[in-house]
Structure formats: C-alpha cells, structure tokens
Amino acid sequence: MKRMHVHVGVTDLDRSIAFYSTLFGAQPSVAKPDYAKWMLDDPRVNFAISSGNHAATGIEHLGIQVEHGDELVEVYSRLKAADRPVMEEGATTCCYAKSEKSWIADPDGVVWEAFLTEGEATVYGDSPALSALSDTARADACCAPQLAPAPKAACC
C-alpha cells in the first residue's frame, strides 16, 4: 500500500510540532532537534517538517512512499513514463532514514520523490540537488537533488 508524503520547511520546529500534533491529534513518530515526522493512517500520509539548514519555509516536496520493492518498481515506471527528467538517486540516507528513491518535478516545478524506506539512520543525511529536474524546482529543498534546467514551454 502506498502512502502520500509531504515535507514542509518550518522556521520554529517546536511551535510547528505543537501545531501539527494538535491538527493531527497525534504526536510525531520521529522527533529530532531539526526534524519531526508523523506516519498517519487517517489520512494515510507521511508528513514531515524540518528546520535549520535542511529547509526553506514552505512545502519542500511531495512524494509517494511505498511499502514493498515491487510497488517501487511500479511507481518508478510511472515516473519514467511521465516524460520529464528523472533523477535516480538510489540508496541514500535522508531525513533520518535509509531509503531507495528517485525524483521528478511536474511541469510547474513541484518536486516529487518516490521511495521505499529500508530503515532508520542516526544522521539527517545528504540533500541531493534537484535543480536539474526543472527550471523552477527548489534548489534549497531538504532532500532534493540538483539537476539541469528543463526547457521552457511557450506560454498560452
């Protein structure tokens, strides 16, 4: 079963943890000095926030988290069929987790990741550069890789 992923950069982690804990009616399943994550079943979402060097304020990226390798193969095939640049990051450590992931940006530069979490990590991890996915992708996103700009489409 797949789970929606949303990662938001915040300016005050403690204040944001209090807000989102109240909003979701649950405490984070992971809480670090610069990061917190809620693995919710209603709605089924992996909602994460981070602060400091890992985040710029606002939505960092969206994603699809899978539970099994065969689901990851399925989602990866959809990424490749979307006719956009795909960054295959592979095995990585990000957001205090060990994962297998790839990245894509939609035509307006909204960055998406597809990933399978394979375990916990004791460090936040590296942040790949996503700017090559599109000319509007946020280069400062927490876990997003840097890529070359995509050609601009004609307007209207």
N, C-alpha and C positions, 0 to 999 in steps of 0.2 A: 504494500500500500504506500502511496506517495503522500508527501506532506508539503504544504506550501512553506516557503522560507521568506522571511522579511528581516532585513538588517537595517537598523536605524542608528545614525550617529547622534549623540546627545552631548550637551555641554555640562550637565551636572548629573553624574551617574546615580548618586544616592537619591536625589529628588525624582529622577526618572524611574528608578526601581520602585519607589513608593507609589508613583502614579500608575505604572503598568501593573503592579501587584494588585492594586485596588481595581483597576479596569478589568483584569483577567480573573480576579477572585482567587489568585494563587501566587505563591512566592516563586522566584526563579529556581529552576532546577540546577543551574550553574550560576555562581556569583563570584567574580574575581574583582580586584581593585579597578580594573578598566573595562569590564565586560560582564554582561548578565544575559541569560537565555531562559526562555520559558518553552517547554515542549508541551504544548496544549493539545488536547483531544477534541475540545469543543470551543472554538473552531480548531480543526486539525491544522496546526501551524507551529513551525519552529520560529519563534520571534526572538530576535537578539538585538541588544543595544551595546554600543561601545563608546568610549570617550578617549580623550587624550590623543596621542599620536596615531591611533588606529581609526579615527573617524573624523569626518566633517559633518556638521549638523545636517540632519535630514535623512531621507531614505538613501542608504548606501547602495543596496542592490536587493534584488528579489531572487528567488530560487525555487527549485524543485528538489526535495530531498527524498531519496528512495531508501528502501529497507533491504533490498537484495540486488546482487550483481546483475541478474537478468533484467530487472527494471531499469538499471543504469544503462545497459546496452540499448534498451528500447528508447529511453529519453535521449541518449546520445545520437541515435539515428534520426530522431526528430530535429535535433539541433542542426545536424548536417543537411537535412532536407529544407531548412528554413532559408537557404540562400543568403546567408550572412556569414561574415568571418567567425570562425570558432577557434577559441584558444583552448587546446587540450593541455591542462596543467598536470594531470596525472596525480600521482601520490603526493600529498602535501600536508603540512601542519598549518592550520589556520583556526583562529577562534577557540583555542584550547582543545582542538580535536584533530585527529588524524583522518584524512579523507582522500577520496579519489574524486577529482572534479574536472569539469570543463566549463567554459564561459562563452557567452554570446551577448550581443546587445541588439535590442529591437531597432527598427528604423529610426526612432527618435532618440536613441542613445541610452535607453533604460537597460541597465546591465542585469543579466540573469546568470545564475550558476546552476548546474545540475551536479548533484553529488551524492556519494554514499559515505556515511561516517563509519569509520572502522575502529574507532577507539578514542580514548581521551589523551590529551597531551598536557604536560606541565607548563608549557610556554604558549604564548599567544600565537606565535608563528609568523611566517613571512607573508607579505602582502604583494601579490603579483600586480603588474601594471596592465590595466585594461584599456588604455587609450587607443590601442590599435584596433579594438573592436568597432569603434565608430568615432567620428569626429566630435561627438557630444558626450561620449562616455566619461564619467567622472574619474579622472586620473587619481584622485585622492581617496577613492573608496577603500575601505578597510582591507578587504581580501582580494580586490580586483586587480588583474594583471594589466600591464601597459601594452597596447597594440598600435599599429599604424592607422591613420585616419581612413575612413571609408569615403568613397566619392560622394559628393553632394548631389542630391536629386534636384531636378528643376522644380521650381515652385509653381503651383497652380496649374 
